[in-house]
């Protein structure tokens, strides 16, 4: 009974986590340095939002988690390629 209740609840936390991860990745420059990963995160999030509005909570939760993972990939890729303007010119 408890498991069924979890599946029918909207994935509020997962959606929030995905949005926050995407925002952090964008702040780190992922749009320029990791555009493929960032775009994948945004696509997963858009799909999660659609599934949420269709009350398909299990699929929305899955897509939100995928969005977060792709956003974290984008963040890692952005951090692996720092701006040349922040490097010491010496």
N, C-alpha and C positions, 0 to 999 in steps of 0.2 A: 504494500500500500504506500509506503514512504517513497519507494523508487518511482512509482507512477506519478506521485505528486511532484517529484523533482523534474521529471520529463515534461510535465504540463506547465511548469512555471516559466515565464519569460526569462531569457538569459541576460538579465540586467547587468550583472557584474562583468560578464564576458564581453558584452558590447562596450561597456565603459573602458575595460582594459584595452580592447582593440583600438578604440578612438585615442586613448592616451598614448599608446605605443606609436601610433601613426603620427601624432603630433610631435612626439619627441624625435622620431626619425626625421621629420621635416625640419625641425629646428637644428638638427645635426647636419643638414645639407643633403639628405638622401635624394631629394628631387634632382640634384645634379650628379651626385656620386653613386647612387644606387637606385636609379629610376626604375629598373625592371622589378626589383623587390618591392619598392614602394607602390608601384602601380598594381602589383599582385595583391598587396595588402588592401589597397583601396577597392579593388574588385571584390575581394572576399567580404569586406565590410559592407559594400553595397548589396551584395547577395544576402548577407546576414540580415540587413535591414529589411529587405523584401520578404525574406522568410519570416521575420518577426511580425511584419504587418499581415502576413498570411496565416499567422498563428501556427507556423511550423517550427516550434521551439527547438526541437532536437537538431534540425538542420541549421537553424539560426545559430545555435550554440556552437556547432561544429565550425561553421563558416567564421564566426567571430574569433574562435580560437586560432583558426588558420590565418586570419587577418593579423592577429597579434604576433604569431610566429614569423610571418613574412615581414612585418614592420620591424621586428627585432633583427631579422636578417639584414634589412636595409640599414638599420642603425649600426650594426657591426661592420658592414661594408663601408659605410660613411666614415667610421672611426679608423678604418684601415687605410683610408686615403685622405690624410689631413690636407688642409689648404696649404698651398705653397707660401701664402702670405703670413702664415703663423710660424714658419720655420725660421730659425736663426740664420741670417745671411752670412755669418762669418764662416 
